[in-house]
Amino acid sequence: MISLGIKRLFDLLVSASVLFLFSPLLVLIALAIKLDDGGPILFVQDRVGKKRRIFRCYKFRTMVLGAETIGGGFTVTANDARITRVGRLLRLWTVDEIPQLVNVLKGEMSIVGPRPWVPAQAACCSPADSRRFNFKPGMAGWAWIHGRNRLPWAERVRLDLWYVDHWSLVLDFYILARAFVLLFLRDGVYGAESGDGSPETQTDKSL
């Protein structure tokens, strides 16, 4: 389909341009993370992509080493003590997700699409809802601009399915415009203040 080809071309142009133009800033961020606690710069986590293919998703590390084994596990809240000093600032402005542009370049993600789930979340997806995996996961999506992590799990799934069923290039550009505005409002960065590890309490911004 021509529209999907244009979408892929857009992904390549945007991801390559941003990584190149902001490379000095990315180096400074990497240095700040390293100086903060001496740990790894990147947090790499398995995520579920198109057709349920597993890929390694990249983020700037924002939490202490071994965060997934202490405190709330994979659930992250606004006052989470595991978030580092640098990490709190990165999360506030969603800068921690910039390395996902590498995933976009590799064709594992798109600029716009349903947010990538961890395998545990995907395992809870019903067969009727599995068509959300017909599209590549995105850095911003329809559910993202309607509340991000503060949305109930079922509502996020419903919005993801709506996007898949109504996708168009025009819709993608609308989502991008809304996402750009919402970045400055910083609403919905975190979900519930507590969780039990179930899909409903896990956010797509976990760790």
VEXBA-525346 format. One record per residue (C-alpha): residue number from 1; x, y, z. Coordinates in nm, 2 decimals. Layout:
BEGIN
<node num="NUM" xx="X" yy="Y" zz="Z"/>
...
# end
This chain:
BEGIN
<node num="1" xx="0.00" yy="0.00" zz="0.00"/>
<node num="2" xx="0.13" yy="0.34" zz="-0.10"/>
<node num="3" xx="0.02" yy="0.50" zz="0.23"/>
<node num="4" xx="0.22" yy="0.25" zz="0.44"/>
<node num="5" xx="0.52" yy="0.32" zz="0.22"/>
<node num="6" xx="0.49" yy="0.69" zz="0.29"/>
<node num="7" xx="0.45" yy="0.62" zz="0.66"/>
<node num="8" xx="0.77" yy="0.42" zz="0.65"/>
<node num="9" xx="0.96" yy="0.69" zz="0.46"/>
<node num="10" xx="0.84" yy="0.95" zz="0.71"/>
<node num="11" xx="0.96" yy="0.73" zz="0.99"/>
<node num="12" xx="1.30" yy="0.71" zz="0.84"/>
<node num="13" xx="1.34" yy="1.08" zz="0.76"/>
<node num="14" xx="1.22" yy="1.19" zz="1.11"/>
<node num="15" xx="1.42" yy="0.94" zz="1.31"/>
<node num="16" xx="1.74" yy="0.99" zz="1.12"/>
<node num="17" xx="1.70" yy="1.37" zz="1.13"/>
<node num="18" xx="1.63" yy="1.39" zz="1.50"/>
<node num="19" xx="1.91" yy="1.16" zz="1.60"/>
<node num="20" xx="2.15" yy="1.36" zz="1.38"/>
<node num="21" xx="2.04" yy="1.71" zz="1.48"/>
<node num="22" xx="2.01" yy="1.64" zz="1.85"/>
<node num="23" xx="2.32" yy="1.42" zz="1.88"/>
<node num="24" xx="2.51" yy="1.67" zz="2.10"/>
<node num="25" xx="2.22" yy="1.68" zz="2.34"/>
<node num="26" xx="2.20" yy="1.30" zz="2.34"/>
<node num="27" xx="2.57" yy="1.28" zz="2.43"/>
<node num="28" xx="2.51" yy="1.52" zz="2.72"/>
<node num="29" xx="2.22" yy="1.32" zz="2.85"/>
<node num="30" xx="2.42" yy="1.00" zz="2.83"/>
<node num="31" xx="2.70" yy="1.17" zz="3.02"/>
<node num="32" xx="2.46" yy="1.29" zz="3.29"/>
<node num="33" xx="2.32" yy="0.94" zz="3.34"/>
<node num="34" xx="2.66" yy="0.79" zz="3.37"/>
<node num="35" xx="2.78" yy="1.06" zz="3.61"/>
<node num="36" xx="2.46" yy="1.02" zz="3.82"/>
<node num="37" xx="2.53" yy="0.67" zz="3.95"/>
<node num="38" xx="2.78" yy="0.51" zz="3.71"/>
<node num="39" xx="2.54" yy="0.26" zz="3.57"/>
<node num="40" xx="2.44" yy="0.18" zz="3.21"/>
<node num="41" xx="2.32" yy="0.46" zz="2.99"/>
<node num="42" xx="2.05" yy="0.26" zz="2.82"/>
<node num="43" xx="1.77" yy="0.05" zz="2.96"/>
<node num="44" xx="1.69" yy="-0.23" zz="2.71"/>
<node num="45" xx="1.37" yy="-0.43" zz="2.75"/>
<node num="46" xx="1.18" yy="-0.69" zz="2.54"/>
<node num="47" xx="0.87" yy="-0.55" zz="2.38"/>
<node num="48" xx="0.61" yy="-0.70" zz="2.15"/>
<node num="49" xx="0.60" yy="-0.56" zz="1.80"/>
<node num="50" xx="0.40" yy="-0.62" zz="1.48"/>
<node num="51" xx="0.27" yy="-0.97" zz="1.44"/>
<node num="52" xx="0.38" yy="-1.03" zz="1.80"/>
<node num="53" xx="0.75" yy="-1.03" zz="1.71"/>
<node num="54" xx="0.97" yy="-0.96" zz="2.01"/>
<node num="55" xx="1.23" yy="-0.69" zz="1.98"/>
<node num="56" xx="1.47" yy="-0.51" zz="2.21"/>
<node num="57" xx="1.34" yy="-0.16" zz="2.29"/>
<node num="58" xx="1.58" yy="0.11" zz="2.39"/>
<node num="59" xx="1.54" yy="0.39" zz="2.64"/>
<node num="60" xx="1.76" yy="0.61" zz="2.84"/>
<node num="61" xx="1.79" yy="0.45" zz="3.19"/>
<node num="62" xx="1.59" yy="0.65" zz="3.44"/>
<node num="63" xx="1.59" yy="0.42" zz="3.74"/>
<node num="64" xx="1.84" yy="0.25" zz="3.97"/>
<node num="65" xx="2.00" yy="-0.07" zz="3.87"/>
<node num="66" xx="1.78" yy="-0.38" zz="3.94"/>
<node num="67" xx="1.47" yy="-0.16" zz="3.97"/>
<node num="68" xx="1.25" yy="-0.44" zz="3.83"/>
<node num="69" xx="1.33" yy="-0.66" zz="4.14"/>
<node num="70" xx="1.25" yy="-0.40" zz="4.41"/>
<node num="71" xx="0.96" yy="-0.18" zz="4.51"/>
<node num="72" xx="0.68" yy="-0.18" zz="4.26"/>
<node num="73" xx="0.85" yy="-0.41" zz="4.01"/>
<node num="74" xx="0.76" yy="-0.30" zz="3.66"/>
<node num="75" xx="0.50" yy="-0.05" zz="3.78"/>
<node num="76" xx="0.63" yy="0.31" zz="3.81"/>
<node num="77" xx="0.46" yy="0.59" zz="4.00"/>
<node num="78" xx="0.53" yy="0.96" zz="4.02"/>
<node num="79" xx="0.69" yy="0.94" zz="4.36"/>
<node num="80" xx="0.88" yy="0.62" zz="4.29"/>
<node num="81" xx="1.21" yy="0.63" zz="4.50"/>
<node num="82" xx="1.38" yy="0.42" zz="4.24"/>
<node num="83" xx="1.39" yy="0.70" zz="3.98"/>
<node num="84" xx="1.72" yy="0.87" zz="3.96"/>
<node num="85" xx="1.78" yy="1.24" zz="3.98"/>
<node num="86" xx="1.85" yy="1.27" zz="3.61"/>
<node num="87" xx="1.58" yy="1.01" zz="3.53"/>
<node num="88" xx="1.31" yy="1.21" zz="3.69"/>
<node num="89" xx="1.38" yy="1.51" zz="3.46"/>
<node num="90" xx="1.41" yy="1.28" zz="3.15"/>
<node num="91" xx="1.07" yy="1.12" zz="3.23"/>
<node num="92" xx="0.90" yy="1.45" zz="3.29"/>
<node num="93" xx="0.98" yy="1.56" zz="2.94"/>
<node num="94" xx="0.96" yy="1.21" zz="2.78"/>
<node num="95" xx="1.32" yy="1.25" zz="2.67"/>
<node num="96" xx="1.40" yy="0.90" zz="2.80"/>
<node num="97" xx="1.22" yy="0.76" zz="2.50"/>
<node num="98" xx="1.44" yy="0.93" zz="2.23"/>
<node num="99" xx="1.65" yy="0.62" zz="2.18"/>
<node num="100" xx="1.34" yy="0.44" zz="2.05"/>
<node num="101" xx="1.42" yy="0.63" zz="1.73"/>
<node num="102" xx="1.68" yy="0.37" zz="1.67"/>
<node num="103" xx="1.40" yy="0.11" zz="1.69"/>
<node num="104" xx="1.21" yy="0.32" zz="1.43"/>
<node num="105" xx="1.52" yy="0.32" zz="1.20"/>
<node num="106" xx="1.54" yy="-0.05" zz="1.23"/>
<node num="107" xx="1.18" yy="-0.09" zz="1.13"/>
<node num="108" xx="1.07" yy="-0.24" zz="1.47"/>
<node num="109" xx="0.87" yy="0.07" zz="1.56"/>
<node num="110" xx="0.70" yy="0.36" zz="1.40"/>
<node num="111" xx="0.68" yy="0.73" zz="1.50"/>
<node num="112" xx="0.30" yy="0.68" zz="1.54"/>
<node num="113" xx="0.12" yy="0.36" zz="1.65"/>
<node num="114" xx="0.00" yy="0.17" zz="1.96"/>
<node num="115" xx="0.25" yy="0.19" zz="2.24"/>
<node num="116" xx="0.47" yy="-0.12" zz="2.26"/>
<node num="117" xx="0.37" yy="-0.37" zz="2.53"/>
<node num="118" xx="0.59" yy="-0.59" zz="2.74"/>
<node num="119" xx="0.54" yy="-0.96" zz="2.68"/>
<node num="120" xx="0.34" yy="-1.00" zz="3.00"/>
<node num="121" xx="0.09" yy="-0.74" zz="2.89"/>
<node num="122" xx="0.06" yy="-0.90" zz="2.54"/>
<node num="123" xx="0.00" yy="-1.24" zz="2.69"/>
<node num="124" xx="-0.32" yy="-1.09" zz="2.85"/>
<node num="125" xx="-0.45" yy="-0.97" zz="2.52"/>
<node num="126" xx="-0.77" yy="-1.15" zz="2.41"/>
<node num="127" xx="-0.78" yy="-1.30" zz="2.05"/>
<node num="128" xx="-1.05" yy="-1.04" zz="1.97"/>
<node num="129" xx="-0.81" yy="-0.76" zz="2.05"/>
<node num="130" xx="-0.50" yy="-0.90" zz="1.89"/>
<node num="131" xx="-0.55" yy="-0.69" zz="1.57"/>
<node num="132" xx="-0.37" yy="-0.41" zz="1.76"/>
<node num="133" xx="-0.06" yy="-0.61" zz="1.66"/>
<node num="134" xx="-0.13" yy="-0.56" zz="1.29"/>
<node num="135" xx="0.06" yy="-0.23" zz="1.32"/>
<node num="136" xx="0.40" yy="-0.15" zz="1.43"/>
<node num="137" xx="0.41" yy="-0.01" zz="1.79"/>
<node num="138" xx="0.47" yy="0.36" zz="1.80"/>
<node num="139" xx="0.63" yy="0.63" zz="2.01"/>
<node num="140" xx="0.30" yy="0.82" zz="2.02"/>
<node num="141" xx="-0.05" yy="0.68" zz="1.95"/>
<node num="142" xx="-0.42" yy="0.74" zz="1.97"/>
<node num="143" xx="-0.44" yy="0.63" zz="2.34"/>
<node num="144" xx="-0.12" yy="0.83" zz="2.41"/>
<node num="145" xx="-0.29" yy="1.16" zz="2.32"/>
<node num="146" xx="-0.60" yy="1.07" zz="2.51"/>
<node num="147" xx="-0.45" yy="1.04" zz="2.86"/>
<node num="148" xx="-0.14" yy="0.82" zz="2.83"/>
<node num="149" xx="-0.08" yy="0.61" zz="3.14"/>
<node num="150" xx="-0.36" yy="0.76" zz="3.35"/>
<node num="151" xx="-0.61" yy="0.58" zz="3.13"/>
<node num="152" xx="-0.76" yy="0.25" zz="3.25"/>
<node num="153" xx="-0.62" yy="-0.05" zz="3.07"/>
<node num="154" xx="-0.94" yy="-0.14" zz="2.89"/>
<node num="155" xx="-0.97" yy="0.21" zz="2.76"/>
<node num="156" xx="-0.62" yy="0.21" zz="2.63"/>
<node num="157" xx="-0.69" yy="-0.12" zz="2.44"/>
<node num="158" xx="-1.01" yy="0.02" zz="2.30"/>
<node num="159" xx="-0.84" yy="0.33" zz="2.17"/>
<node num="160" xx="-0.55" yy="0.12" zz="2.02"/>
<node num="161" xx="-0.81" yy="-0.08" zz="1.83"/>
<node num="162" xx="-0.99" yy="0.23" zz="1.71"/>
<node num="163" xx="-0.66" yy="0.36" zz="1.57"/>
<node num="164" xx="-0.59" yy="0.03" zz="1.39"/>
<node num="165" xx="-0.94" yy="0.03" zz="1.24"/>
<node num="166" xx="-0.93" yy="0.39" zz="1.13"/>
<node num="167" xx="-0.57" yy="0.44" zz="1.04"/>
<node num="168" xx="-0.47" yy="0.70" zz="0.78"/>
<node num="169" xx="-0.18" yy="0.93" zz="0.72"/>
<node num="170" xx="-0.40" yy="1.23" zz="0.81"/>
<node num="171" xx="-0.48" yy="1.06" zz="1.15"/>
<node num="172" xx="-0.10" yy="1.01" zz="1.21"/>
<node num="173" xx="-0.02" yy="1.37" zz="1.15"/>
<node num="174" xx="-0.31" yy="1.47" zz="1.38"/>
<node num="175" xx="-0.17" yy="1.25" zz="1.65"/>
<node num="176" xx="0.18" yy="1.40" zz="1.61"/>
<node num="177" xx="0.04" yy="1.75" zz="1.64"/>
<node num="178" xx="-0.15" yy="1.67" zz="1.95"/>
<node num="179" xx="0.15" yy="1.48" zz="2.10"/>
<node num="180" xx="0.38" yy="1.78" zz="2.05"/>
<node num="181" xx="0.14" yy="2.00" zz="2.25"/>
<node num="182" xx="0.09" yy="1.74" zz="2.52"/>
<node num="183" xx="0.46" yy="1.70" zz="2.57"/>
<node num="184" xx="0.46" yy="2.05" zz="2.72"/>
<node num="185" xx="0.16" yy="1.98" zz="2.94"/>
<node num="186" xx="0.33" yy="1.67" zz="3.09"/>
<node num="187" xx="-0.01" yy="1.51" zz="3.17"/>
<node num="188" xx="-0.04" yy="1.14" zz="3.21"/>
<node num="189" xx="0.33" yy="1.06" zz="3.25"/>
<node num="190" xx="0.25" yy="0.82" zz="3.53"/>
<node num="191" xx="-0.04" yy="0.59" zz="3.59"/>
<node num="192" xx="-0.18" yy="0.46" zz="3.92"/>
<node num="193" xx="0.00" yy="0.53" zz="4.24"/>
<node num="194" xx="0.01" yy="0.16" zz="4.32"/>
<node num="195" xx="-0.02" yy="-0.16" zz="4.14"/>
<node num="196" xx="-0.03" yy="-0.54" zz="4.17"/>
<node num="197" xx="0.16" yy="-0.62" zz="3.86"/>
<node num="198" xx="-0.15" yy="-0.69" zz="3.65"/>
<node num="199" xx="-0.19" yy="-0.54" zz="3.30"/>
<node num="200" xx="-0.43" yy="-0.28" zz="3.45"/>
<node num="201" xx="-0.15" yy="-0.14" zz="3.67"/>
<node num="202" xx="0.13" yy="-0.17" zz="3.43"/>
<node num="203" xx="0.21" yy="0.13" zz="3.21"/>
<node num="204" xx="0.37" yy="0.16" zz="2.87"/>
<node num="205" xx="0.63" yy="0.38" zz="3.05"/>
<node num="206" xx="0.74" yy="0.10" zz="3.29"/>
<node num="207" xx="1.10" yy="0.13" zz="3.40"/>
# end
